[in-house]
Amino acid sequence: MQHAFVTGGGGDIGAAIGQRAAAAGYRVALVDQNGERARERAAGIAGAIGLACDVSDEASVHAALDAAQAEFGSVPDLVVNCAGTARFKPLIEQTLEDFRRVLDVNLVSGFIVGQAAAKRMAPRGSGCIINITSINGVTPAPNSGAYASSKAGLAKLTELMAVEWGPLGLRINAVAPGFIDAGLSAPFFANQTVRDLRCKAVPSRRLGRSEDIADAVIFLASDAASYINGHQLVVDGGASRALLALLPREAPAQS
Ligand SMILES: NC(=O)c1ccc[n+]([C@@H]2O[C@H](COP(=O)([O-])OP(=O)(O)OC[C@H]3O[C@@H](n4cnc5c(N)ncnc54)[C@H](O)[C@@H]3O)[C@@H](O)[C@H]2O)c1
């Protein structure tokens, strides 16, 4: 049976990816710095395990990969880098400590987890790595601190991984969520006015769900995507394409 290793698995999007991966036939390891939440989420997924792991710490990542490998008896077939954090504050007020922590958790972790996974997958000659980026990495939101830079960096790292590890039989892609009604964005969307305004800014006229992201991940991991490598799939209902639709304009002339 195939085995999926999902970081940030104690969170909303990571847990949804775990659910969809199990439905697609994977045994699932949900790993999170909050090991208790990872284990709670795993308890709701058939055959899944939850593990504590800090993705910014190389030894912790290797220990979690070892534990998942021991449990499932194989190197992971799918690794999803979904752990993420943010420090929302105007850039002028950001502390260096916060800036560096966001880069560590969102970008450096992509290198740590990706390299650790690739070293295990390469001898087998197959494997899939999917990095969860953000439309913030495409278009930076005000007050997002290091978040936009970290996600843009992770998208570029995805391309380099595909270039260097594609010849080893690996596929490395990214999924960039838009406005998802869950997890890190839940505090914003608790405000009904913000929800309504954000929905209006999305061509598909709704907020995204964790399952929208999970479905994209499972598609990219599947054989249907076997020739897709080094790609960032934006899953945002068209939001990042809608800048010109949001510009004020005169009403069209009546004929
Ligand atoms: N929710 C959104 O609107 C949205 C939009 C774009 C991108 N994303 C990305 O999706 C991913 C999942 O976010 P979410 O919305 O489900 O948030 P979430 O807070 O529910 O999940 C994030 C998880 O990452 C874990 N985590 C944080 N630091 C960690 C570390 N050092 N080691 C291991 N685990 C760590 C947290 O404990 C948490 O469980 C993140 O990478 C986020 O940047 C989310």
Ligand as a Chemical Component Dictionary entry (heavy atoms), coordinates in Angstrom:
data_LIG
# 
_chem_comp.id                   LIG 
_chem_comp.type                 NON-POLYMER 
_chem_comp.pdbx_formal_charge   0 
_chem_comp.three_letter_code    LIG 
# 
loop_
_chem_comp_atom.comp_id 
_chem_comp_atom.atom_id 
_chem_comp_atom.alt_atom_id 
_chem_comp_atom.type_symbol 
_chem_comp_atom.charge 
_chem_comp_atom.model_Cartn_x 
_chem_comp_atom.model_Cartn_y 
_chem_comp_atom.model_Cartn_z 
_chem_comp_atom.pdbx_ordinal 
LIG N1  N1  N 0  -5.890 28.930 5.160  1  
LIG C1  C1  C 0  -5.560 29.644 4.081  2  
LIG O1  O1  O 0  -6.315 30.526 3.636  3  
LIG C2  C2  C 0  -4.267 29.385 3.353  4  
LIG C3  C3  C 0  -4.040 30.104 2.169  5  
LIG C4  C4  C 0  -2.859 29.910 1.493  6  
LIG C5  C5  C 0  -1.932 28.986 1.966  7  
LIG N2  N2  N 1  -2.166 28.305 3.112  8  
LIG C6  C6  C 0  -1.137 27.349 3.562  9  
LIG O2  O2  O 0  -1.729 26.101 3.834  10 
LIG C7  C7  C 0  -0.950 25.425 4.816  11 
LIG C8  C8  C 0  -1.863 24.894 5.917  12 
LIG O3  O3  O 0  -2.424 26.000 6.612  13 
LIG P1  P1  P 0  -3.854 25.949 7.353  14 
LIG O4  O4  O 0  -4.631 27.072 6.811  15 
LIG O5  O5  O -1 -4.422 24.572 7.341  16 
LIG O6  O6  O 0  -3.422 26.386 8.810  17 
LIG P2  P2  P 0  -3.378 25.581 10.187 18 
LIG O7  O7  O 0  -2.880 26.545 11.186 19 
LIG O8  O8  O 0  -4.693 24.910 10.431 20 
LIG O9  O9  O 0  -2.293 24.447 9.898  21 
LIG C9  C9  C 0  -0.917 24.690 9.920  22 
LIG C10 C10 C 0  -0.274 23.607 10.769 23 
LIG O10 O10 O 0  1.150  23.729 10.686 24 
LIG C11 C11 C 0  1.656  23.384 11.956 25 
LIG N3  N3  N 0  2.999  23.917 12.125 26 
LIG C12 C12 C 0  3.382  25.217 12.291 27 
LIG N4  N4  N 0  4.717  25.284 12.481 28 
LIG C13 C13 C 0  5.179  24.014 12.425 29 
LIG C14 C14 C 0  6.473  23.442 12.568 30 
LIG N5  N5  N 0  7.559  24.192 12.807 31 
LIG N6  N6  N 0  6.591  22.106 12.448 32 
LIG C15 C15 C 0  5.514  21.319 12.217 33 
LIG N7  N7  N 0  4.265  21.809 12.111 34 
LIG C16 C16 C 0  4.101  23.136 12.196 35 
LIG C17 C17 C 0  0.677  24.003 12.948 36 
LIG O11 O11 O 0  0.774  23.405 14.231 37 
LIG C18 C18 C 0  -0.661 23.726 12.250 38 
LIG O12 O12 O 0  -1.249 22.523 12.707 39 
LIG C19 C19 C 0  0.100  26.429 5.315  40 
LIG O13 O13 O 0  1.332  26.174 4.670  41 
LIG C20 C20 C 0  -0.462 27.755 4.857  42 
LIG O14 O14 O 0  0.538  28.704 4.651  43 
LIG C21 C21 C 0  -3.323 28.475 3.831  44 
# 
loop_
_chem_comp_bond.comp_id 
_chem_comp_bond.atom_id_1 
_chem_comp_bond.atom_id_2 
_chem_comp_bond.value_order 
_chem_comp_bond.pdbx_ordinal 
LIG N1  C1  SING 1  
LIG C1  O1  DOUB 2  
LIG C1  C2  SING 3  
LIG C2  C3  SING 4  
LIG C2  C21 DOUB 5  
LIG C3  C4  DOUB 6  
LIG C4  C5  SING 7  
LIG C5  N2  DOUB 8  
LIG N2  C6  SING 9  
LIG N2  C21 SING 10 
LIG C6  O2  SING 11 
LIG C6  C20 SING 12 
LIG O2  C7  SING 13 
LIG C7  C8  SING 14 
LIG C7  C19 SING 15 
LIG C8  O3  SING 16 
LIG O3  P1  SING 17 
LIG P1  O4  DOUB 18 
LIG P1  O5  SING 19 
LIG P1  O6  SING 20 
LIG O6  P2  SING 21 
LIG P2  O7  DOUB 22 
LIG P2  O8  SING 23 
LIG P2  O9  SING 24 
LIG O9  C9  SING 25 
LIG C9  C10 SING 26 
LIG C10 O10 SING 27 
LIG C10 C18 SING 28 
LIG O10 C11 SING 29 
LIG C11 N3  SING 30 
LIG C11 C17 SING 31 
LIG N3  C12 SING 32 
LIG N3  C16 SING 33 
LIG C12 N4  DOUB 34 
LIG N4  C13 SING 35 
LIG C13 C14 SING 36 
LIG C13 C16 DOUB 37 
LIG C14 N5  SING 38 
LIG C14 N6  DOUB 39 
LIG N6  C15 SING 40 
LIG C15 N7  DOUB 41 
LIG N7  C16 SING 42 
LIG C17 O11 SING 43 
LIG C17 C18 SING 44 
LIG C18 O12 SING 45 
LIG C19 O13 SING 46 
LIG C19 C20 SING 47 
LIG C20 O14 SING 48 
# 
